[in-house]
Amino acid sequence: MTLRLEFAVTGMHCNSCGLLIDDEVEELPGVTASTTDLRTERTVVELERPVPAQEIVAAIATAGYTATLTA
């Protein structure tokens, strides 16, 4: 079973921004994939095990963007 979390992301200007976010998030243990869409300003993270949302928000912040877990 794959777990998924979705985040609203602000501060992106181009598709390269999404690639930076995905690269940073995919470095976290337990993350199997990250897909960021500039158009919807969303990042969907697939997990092989639970990962605290705050860790993902922090990784997105390291890439230079602001994220909030969506409901």
N, C-alpha and C positions, 0 to 999 in steps of 0.2 A: 504494500500500500504506500503510495506516494503522498506525502503531506505537502500542502501548498500554502504560502502566505503571499498576500498582495500588499504593496505599498504605493502610496501616492508620493511622487517625487517632484520637487521643484528645483529650478535653477538650470535645467537642461536647455541647450541652445541648438544642438545638432545630433546626428546619429552617433557621432564619436563619443558624446557624453554617455550615451547608453552603453556603449562598449566598455568605457572606463568603469561604470557602475557594475556591469556584469562580471568583469574581470576581478574586481575587488570582492564582490559577494561570493563568487565561486571559490575563493581561497579559504572560506570558512569551513571547518570540519562539519560534516553532516549535510552540506549543501551539494545537491547533484546538478542543479542548473539554475540559471538566472536569466530572465528575458525582460529587457527594458524596452518600452515603446515610447518614443518621443511624442508621438501624436496624442496618445492617451495620458501621458505623464504617469505611467504605471510601471512598476517592476513586479514581476511574478517570480517567486522563488520556490523551487521544488526541493524538498528535503527527504533524506533517507531516514532521518530521526529528528525528533524535536530539537529545534535551535531557538533560543530566546530571540524574540523579535528585536529587542534592544541591541543585540549583537549585529543583526543585519542593518539596523538603522545606523549603528556606529560605522560599519563598513562602507555604507553609502556616504556617510559624512566624510570619511577618509578620502573618498573619491572626489569630494568637494560639493556635495549636493545635500539637500534636506529631504528626509523621508518620514512618512507617517504610516503606521499600519492601518489599512482600511478594514472596515467591519465586514 
